[in-house]
Amino acid sequence: MHVSVPDIEQAITFYSTLFDAAPDVVKDDYAKWMLDDPRVNLAISSRARATGIDHVGIQVDNPDELAELATRLKTAGSKTFDQAAATCCYAKSDKSWVTDTAGVRWETFFTHGEATAYGEDEAIPDDRACCAPQPVAKACC
């Protein structure tokens, strides 16, 4: 789950208290917990998006599991957006995105490395997605 927050420091304190654990990754604009009990992968960021749930996801352990999930979604008639070697959230991942029937964006992903930058992946066709480019402000009206 990825939650956009207005104040990263305040959110880190809150979630660290809730989980009784420090984040596994901390950056100026991002933090992530990878917990075993309860089994949770929670990321937060202050990336100038609307506050609240940005997207939810399913993390898999290998590329075959990712392909299986994407195939299931496509079989069900859902349109997916697949990405290979995306740099997002300080990680390198292969992904498959889908929007559910309620409009919630789901990311299925296999992470295969770390990245030194948050990442701005211009290939994602929805500005609500994790690493979609920020909209450009227009100088008119």
C-alpha positions, 0 to 999 in steps of 0.5 A, a space after each residue: 500500500 502506498 499512502 501520500 502524506 502531507 508531513 513525512 516526519 509526522 507520518 513516520 512517527 505515527 506509523 513507527 508507533 503503530 507498527 512498533 518498528 522503524 521503517 526499513 527505508 527512509 528518504 527525505 520524501 519517502 519511507 517504507 516498512 516491510 513487516 513480517 507480523 503483520 505481513 505488510 509492505 507500507 510506503 508513504 511519501 510526500 510527493 505533492 499528490 492528494 493525501 490518502 491512498 495512492 495505490 495498493 499492490 501485490 508484491 511477488 517473489 519472482 518474474 513468473 508470479 508477476 506474469 501469472 498475475 498479469 495473465 489472470 487480470 487480462 483473462 478477466 478482461 481487465 486492461 493492464 499496463 505493463 512496465 519492465 525495469 521501472 525505477 520508482 520508490 527508490 527501487 527497480 521493479 517490473 510491474 503490471 498496473 490495473 484499475 479495479 471496478 471501484 477505480 482503485 489502482 493496483 500495482 503488481 510488482 517484482 522488485 529486483 534492485 534498489 535505486 538512488 532516486 525516487 524515480 519519475 517514470 513517464 510511461 505510466 498513463 495515469 497521473 495518480 500512479 506511483 511514479 507518474 510525472 507531475 502535471 505541468 501547470 498551464 500559464 493560462 486562465 
